[in-house]
Amino acid sequence: MTVNSRPAHPVMLGQNQYGKAENRVVKITRDGATHHIKDLNVSVALSGDMDEVHYSGSNANVLPTDTTKNTVFAFAKEHGIESAEQFGIHLARHFVTSQQPIHRARIRIEEYAWERIAASGADSQSIGADEARHSFVRKGQETRLTQITYDGSSWEVISGLKDLTVMNSTDSEFWGYVKDKYTTLQEAYDRILATSVSARWRFNWTDDEQKAPDWEKSYEQTRKHMLEAFAETYSLSLQQTLYQMGSRIIDNRSEIDEVRFSLPNKHHFLVDLEPFGLKNDNEVYFAADRPYGLIEGTILRDGCEPKIPADLTNL
Ligand SMILES: O=c1[nH]c(=O)c2[nH]c(=O)[nH]c2[nH]1
């Protein structure tokens, strides 16, 4: 037997690394009523004296990947997230200096940028006092959509958007729901509400005799009303927020008679930091990607017929 108990056959272990990939950590920093978000996807890859676990299965040198995940969330609380670089340096140093068998740590981080939703009444260029304090829209443009149908006499125009991701870091609760023997969900009195909005709205312009809407202005204003309603609704459920977003559009845009939404509830779970002696005061969240609640619904101008299909994926 060799020192590292490598089996006596002509096979060699090459480069190897291990760790927990894609830890989705969201850190909310509360500066009074003004909140700040850091939203990261952190992947840890460690290497060092790891021959033995591959050859014999001895885990004596293996810091579990589960521990590397916990470290990411605990560090978000203990040291904060000033920048992705600072956070990654801190983690890499920790793994290499605290565990003798670990010689190299590679931390990869993707950061998702958020900007504040402009407060109602403000124009979209506004800053400072005109910005919502705990309502954010993810940077990077959504995709704008339209479908036009013409049968030689009448028009149907359905426009909309997808992938408009928004978050309220407070002013959302969920409680008082039905509980049966399979219910384990804890009631929430201050949770994060986040969704990636997919919406379609139908114009009431149908024939060439009518004056057509200003399509560009209509899109910009509809998006604005939707975002403002999201930011300003104190939400008891995503269903309630959906209704508020739709009715704000119907109330303010006379050219639109019907709005349909498909809203995935992008769950953010508070991470239990008690095992590490840390209190998580609504600061560090695990952003789960699936499964997700999917809340869908149509809001109509009174007396109008629904025409937007229930399944928006084909539209
Ligand atoms: O806003 C919500 N609506 C629900 O119907 C629901 N169901 C659930 O588990 N969480 C939530 N949140």
The ligand as an SDF file (V2000), in Angstrom:
LIG
                    3D

 12 13  0  0  0  0  0  0  0  0999 V2000
  -49.5920   34.9690   -0.9570 O   0  0  0  0  0  0  0  0  0  0  0  0
  -49.7270   33.7310   -0.8010 C   0  0  0  0  0  0  0  0  0  0  0  0
  -50.8250   33.1070   -1.2900 N   0  0  0  0  0  0  0  0  0  0  0  0
  -51.0340   31.7660   -1.1520 C   0  0  0  0  0  0  0  0  0  0  0  0
  -52.0690   31.2130   -1.6040 O   0  0  0  0  0  0  0  0  0  0  0  0
  -50.0380   31.0360   -0.4750 C   0  0  0  0  0  0  0  0  0  0  0  0
  -49.9140   29.7160   -0.1700 N   0  0  0  0  0  0  0  0  0  0  0  0
  -48.7430   29.5760    0.4880 C   0  0  0  0  0  0  0  0  0  0  0  0
  -48.2880   28.4900    0.9240 O   0  0  0  0  0  0  0  0  0  0  0  0
  -48.1180   30.7810    0.6140 N   0  0  0  0  0  0  0  0  0  0  0  0
  -48.9120   31.7010    0.0300 C   0  0  0  0  0  0  0  0  0  0  0  0
  -48.7660   33.0360   -0.1590 N   0  0  0  0  0  0  0  0  0  0  0  0
  1  2  2  0
  2  3  1  0
  2 12  1  0
  3  4  1  0
  4  5  2  0
  4  6  1  0
  6  7  1  0
  6 11  2  0
  7  8  1  0
  8  9  2  0
  8 10  1  0
 10 11  1  0
 11 12  1  0
M  END
$$$$
